[in-house]
Amino acid sequence: MAGLTRSTNVTDAEQSEIATAKSAAPASATEPNESNEATEIVDGKVEEVSVSRHPTPSIPESDLSLADIERRRSHPAQWAAYVVAVMAAIIAPYWLGRMLAARHTDWLVAHMSAFDPRGLAFLSWTVTLVALTGLGMAIVESRTWLWRIVFVIGLAAEQFVAGLSLLKINFWYSTYVVYGEAAPLANATNLGIIAAGFGMAAYAVVWVGLLIAIRKESPLNVLTRSWASFILFFVIEAASLLVVMFGGLLTAV
């Protein structure tokens, strides 16, 4: 009600008072004075009220363009080192694993025999899931390096396990030649990695399908939120692991 009184119920006498105040102190009527006060009508009376004031700029002027600023934030040397680290995580652990499988087969079989095929499948699925989760979080949280480091560590672990189990397209021939009767253990390890990979591919297809099929105003749009996306990812990955562990694949390969 006070706001309406200020804008609509201004009498001639009040207007005269405002004009007198402006002529007496023009700085107060047009802009805040040194004490941050201005002249206004409050409940039909002309009063001096406190007003806000823009702060003095604290950032010095700069001739840098937006491109220059983005270039300084990009840190190309760090990204170059990170790319080298990713390439090293792909190549070196896989080579080391294959070397151990070829030259220390008996020692490796003795240690692998302590595990059940399902346990080895779960182990390889876990390290692959860590790498994929780190990659996804690195994309979502692009301003932090934590998940990029997690991705490199998970990738190195996955490649090492893949090297030990001689993972490739027709891995069951290679594992039989190298491991002999212990080949089912290496095959189970490979199936764990493949299960995580197929789970990631299935998730990508389902996620893109949801983005295309669900409209913005639909209540089902909640399924496209980031937290729902990660829940869906882990559900699909868990389903792929269960298919490998209890679907008869461990005995078929």
C-alpha angles and dihedrals in degrees: 000000000000090000091053091050090054095052105034112021101060111140127204090255091054091048088052090052091050091050090050091049092049092050091048096046112013094170091060094051099048104033140000115282126225091284093050096250132136137181117258140155110253117182091340095312131104108240140165109245132183117253135187121261131208111249121242110263109259097186112085120232115267136195092212116120125220089258090055091050093049090047091055091049094049096072097202093189091059092048091048090052090048093052089051089050091051092050090048090050089054099046110029101050093046091050091048092050093050091047091053091047092052101040104030101034097139093049091047094048091050090056096041092051089068088070131070116237089246090052091052091048090051092048094052091043090053097053090046091049090052090054093048093046091050090051093050094047091046088058093047096041096040094160096065129067096207096090092042088058091047089052093053093048092047091046092051091050092048092049091049092052090045090053092050091052094042093237116199138122096288096027095152091072093051094045092050092050094049104032102028111188090006091061093106089066093055090043091054089052091052092048090055091056092045091049091056090048094050090046090055091049092049091049092051091052093047093045094051089046091054092049090053099041102041118075123218094246093048118108087228089067086093086077089068094059118112095247091049089048093056093046089052090048094054093044092054092045091050090049091052091051092050090051090055096043099043104018097082096254094119091063096037096060 
